[in-house]
Amino acid sequence: MFNIGDRIAHPMHGAGIIADIEKKKINGIIREYYVLKLPVGGMLVMIPTENCEEIGVRPIIDERQADSIIDAISGIEIDMSQNWNRRYRENMLRIKSGDLIEVARVVKGLMARDLERGLSTGERKMLRSAKQILISEIVLSKHSSYEAVEELINSVM
């Protein structure tokens, strides 16, 4: 169970701070939700408290772990299928895993592909999303600005 003020990571939305815990009645059932405020764009995500583990919600990494992920990015091997559908599915599974190294692998692979051939609209959206997930957690871990972390990530790719 998390508390208001905790910093947590959602595998599909990125990291944020629990702004509130609310009870909502939906379809006649009262459930408790974490209200997660994301640092980018001030977006709010409501996460059912009872499903957090299934969804993959977890505490954010610490600053030391963030530094080791940043250091590891340059050595990440990119192995992406040439088949668009297979590549998209594999990348989606990597993002859903919640593992920041796997998310960084998606970002690095799509950035390289964009330089070589360009990206489809779907992959461009996936790249933006994966980058936001990766950067948002490092921003909160290192108490840094989004722009500074984005520049750092781009420099190690």
C-alpha positions as CSV (number, residue, x, y, z in Angstrom):
1,M,0.0,0.0,0.0
2,F,1.3,3.4,-1.0
3,N,0.7,6.7,0.7
4,I,0.1,10.3,-0.5
5,G,3.4,11.8,-1.5
6,D,5.0,8.5,-2.4
7,R,6.8,8.4,-5.8
8,I,5.7,5.4,-7.8
9,A,6.1,4.1,-11.4
10,H,3.3,2.9,-13.6
11,P,4.6,0.7,-16.5
12,M,2.5,2.4,-19.2
13,H,2.4,6.0,-17.9
14,G,5.7,6.6,-16.2
15,A,6.6,7.9,-12.8
16,G,4.7,10.3,-10.6
17,I,3.8,11.3,-7.1
18,I,0.6,10.1,-5.4
19,A,-1.4,13.4,-5.0
20,D,-4.4,11.8,-3.3
21,I,-6.2,8.6,-2.5
22,E,-9.9,8.8,-3.5
23,K,-12.9,6.5,-3.3
24,K,-15.0,6.5,-6.4
25,K,-18.3,4.7,-7.2
26,I,-18.1,3.1,-10.7
27,N,-20.7,0.7,-11.9
28,G,-22.2,0.6,-8.4
29,I,-19.0,-0.5,-6.8
30,I,-17.0,1.7,-4.5
31,R,-13.2,1.4,-5.0
32,E,-10.2,3.2,-3.8
33,Y,-7.8,4.8,-6.3
34,Y,-4.4,6.4,-6.2
35,V,-4.4,9.7,-8.0
36,L,-1.0,9.8,-9.6
37,K,0.3,13.2,-10.8
38,L,2.8,12.9,-13.5
39,P,5.6,15.5,-13.7
40,V,5.2,16.0,-17.4
41,G,2.1,18.0,-18.5
42,G,0.5,17.6,-15.0
43,M,-1.5,14.6,-16.2
44,L,-3.4,12.7,-13.5
45,V,-3.8,8.9,-13.6
46,M,-6.2,7.1,-11.4
47,I,-5.0,3.6,-10.4
48,P,-7.2,1.1,-8.5
49,T,-5.4,0.4,-5.2
50,E,-6.4,-3.3,-5.3
51,N,-4.9,-3.9,-8.7
52,C,-1.5,-2.2,-8.3
53,E,0.5,-5.3,-8.1
54,E,-1.2,-6.9,-11.2
55,I,-0.7,-3.6,-13.2
56,G,3.0,-3.5,-12.2
57,V,3.0,-0.3,-10.1
58,R,6.1,-0.1,-8.0
59,P,8.2,2.4,-6.1
60,I,10.5,4.5,-8.3
61,I,14.2,3.6,-8.5
62,D,16.7,5.4,-6.4
63,E,19.3,7.9,-7.6
64,R,22.1,5.3,-7.7
65,Q,19.9,2.9,-9.8
66,A,19.0,5.8,-12.1
67,D,22.8,6.6,-12.7
68,S,23.5,2.9,-13.4
69,I,20.7,2.8,-16.0
70,I,22.0,5.9,-17.7
71,D,25.5,4.4,-17.7
72,A,24.1,1.1,-19.2
73,I,22.3,2.7,-22.1
74,S,25.3,3.2,-24.3
75,G,26.0,-0.6,-24.1
76,I,22.5,-1.8,-24.8
77,E,22.4,-4.0,-27.9
78,I,19.6,-3.3,-30.3
79,D,17.9,-6.3,-31.9
80,M,14.7,-5.3,-33.6
81,S,12.7,-7.4,-36.0
82,Q,12.4,-6.1,-39.6
83,N,8.7,-7.0,-39.5
84,W,6.7,-4.0,-38.3
85,N,4.0,-6.0,-36.5
86,R,6.5,-8.2,-34.7
87,R,8.7,-5.2,-33.8
88,Y,5.7,-3.3,-32.5
89,R,4.5,-6.2,-30.3
90,E,8.0,-6.9,-28.9
91,N,8.5,-3.2,-28.1
92,M,5.1,-3.1,-26.4
93,L,6.0,-6.1,-24.2
94,R,9.3,-4.4,-23.3
95,I,7.4,-1.2,-22.2
96,K,4.8,-3.1,-20.3
97,S,7.5,-5.0,-18.4
98,G,8.2,-1.9,-16.3
99,D,11.9,-2.6,-16.6
100,L,13.7,0.7,-17.4
101,I,16.5,-1.1,-19.2
102,E,13.9,-2.7,-21.5
103,V,12.2,0.7,-22.0
104,A,15.6,2.2,-22.8
105,R,16.2,-0.6,-25.3
106,V,12.9,0.5,-27.0
107,V,13.9,4.1,-27.0
108,K,17.4,3.4,-28.4
109,G,16.2,1.0,-31.0
110,L,13.4,3.4,-32.3
111,M,15.8,6.4,-32.3
112,A,18.3,4.4,-34.4
113,R,15.6,3.3,-36.7
114,D,14.3,6.8,-37.1
115,L,17.7,8.0,-38.1
116,E,18.1,5.1,-40.7
117,R,14.6,4.9,-42.2
118,G,12.2,7.1,-40.3
119,L,9.3,5.8,-38.2
120,S,5.7,5.1,-38.9
121,T,3.1,7.2,-37.0
122,G,2.6,4.3,-34.5
123,E,6.2,3.9,-33.8
124,R,6.8,7.6,-33.5
125,K,4.0,7.6,-30.8
126,M,5.6,4.6,-29.1
127,L,9.0,6.4,-29.1
128,R,7.5,9.5,-27.5
129,S,5.7,7.3,-24.9
130,A,8.7,5.2,-24.1
131,K,10.9,8.2,-23.7
132,Q,8.4,9.9,-21.4
133,I,8.3,6.7,-19.2
134,L,12.1,6.5,-19.0
135,I,12.7,10.2,-18.4
136,S,9.8,10.7,-15.9
137,E,11.3,8.1,-13.5
138,I,14.8,9.4,-13.8
139,V,13.6,13.0,-13.3
140,L,12.0,12.0,-10.0
141,S,14.9,9.8,-8.9
142,K,17.6,12.4,-9.6
143,H,15.4,15.5,-8.6
144,S,16.3,17.0,-12.0
145,S,14.4,18.8,-14.7
146,Y,12.8,16.9,-17.6
147,E,14.9,18.9,-20.1
148,A,18.2,18.1,-18.4
149,V,17.4,14.4,-18.2
150,E,16.2,14.3,-21.8
151,E,19.5,15.9,-22.9
152,L,21.4,13.4,-20.8
153,I,19.5,10.4,-22.3
154,N,20.0,11.8,-25.9
155,S,23.7,12.2,-25.3
156,V,24.2,8.5,-24.2
157,M,22.0,7.0,-26.9
